[in-house]
């Protein structure tokens, strides 16, 4: 619930684009649900706590900020 409220507030302040905050929250939680799997597939064996934290923060950053730089748009061509 706190995550949904945070997202709703950020969307109202136009920090994030207007979307369904419940779905965004579910995606956010889902990303961290797969973190143990990710730890075993995208990290070196036996990572340190700092490496795990950096991976988790990276996942959160990608979700919250995306991968495009500011003022950049995604162009998909066929």
C-alpha positions as CSV (number, residue, x, y, z in Angstrom):
1,X,0.0,0.0,0.0
2,X,2.8,2.5,0.8
3,X,4.3,1.8,-2.6
4,X,1.1,2.6,-4.4
5,X,0.7,5.8,-2.4
6,X,4.2,6.8,-3.1
7,X,3.7,6.2,-6.9
8,X,0.3,8.0,-6.9
9,X,2.0,11.1,-5.2
10,X,4.9,11.0,-7.7
11,X,2.5,10.8,-10.6
12,X,0.5,13.7,-9.3
13,X,3.7,15.7,-9.0
14,X,4.6,14.6,-12.6
15,X,7.8,12.9,-11.4
16,X,6.6,9.8,-13.2
17,X,4.2,9.5,-16.1
18,X,0.5,8.9,-15.3
19,X,-0.1,5.1,-15.2
20,X,-1.9,2.6,-13.1
21,X,0.0,2.8,-9.8
22,X,-1.2,-0.6,-8.7
23,X,0.3,-2.2,-11.8
24,X,3.6,-0.3,-11.5
25,X,3.8,-1.4,-7.8
26,X,3.2,-5.0,-8.8
27,X,6.0,-4.8,-11.4
28,X,8.3,-3.2,-8.8
29,X,7.6,-6.0,-6.3
30,X,7.9,-8.6,-9.0
31,X,11.4,-7.3,-10.0
32,X,12.5,-7.9,-6.4
33,X,10.8,-11.3,-6.3
34,X,13.1,-12.4,-9.1
35,X,16.2,-10.9,-7.5
36,X,17.4,-14.2,-6.0
37,X,17.1,-15.7,-9.5
38,X,18.9,-12.7,-11.0
39,X,21.6,-13.0,-8.4
40,X,22.3,-16.5,-9.8
41,X,22.1,-15.6,-13.4
42,X,23.5,-12.1,-13.9
43,X,26.1,-11.9,-11.1
44,X,29.3,-13.7,-10.5
45,X,29.1,-16.7,-8.1
46,X,29.2,-15.8,-4.4
47,X,28.6,-12.0,-4.7
48,X,29.2,-9.7,-1.7
49,X,26.3,-8.0,0.1
50,X,27.4,-4.7,-1.6
51,X,27.2,-6.3,-5.1
52,X,23.7,-7.7,-4.3
53,X,22.6,-4.2,-3.0
54,X,24.0,-2.6,-6.1
55,X,22.1,-5.0,-8.3
56,X,18.9,-4.3,-6.3
57,X,19.4,-0.6,-6.6
58,X,20.1,-0.9,-10.3
59,X,16.8,-2.8,-10.8
60,X,14.9,-0.1,-8.9
61,X,16.6,2.6,-10.9
62,X,15.7,1.0,-14.2
63,X,12.1,0.6,-13.0
64,X,11.8,4.1,-11.6
65,X,13.8,6.0,-14.2
66,X,13.9,3.7,-17.2
67,X,17.0,3.3,-19.4
68,X,16.6,6.3,-21.7
69,X,18.4,9.5,-20.9
70,X,16.3,12.6,-20.3
71,X,14.9,14.1,-23.5
72,X,15.6,10.9,-25.4
73,X,12.8,9.0,-27.0
74,X,12.6,5.3,-28.1
75,X,12.3,4.8,-31.8
76,X,11.3,1.4,-33.0
77,X,11.5,0.7,-36.7
78,X,10.3,-2.3,-38.6
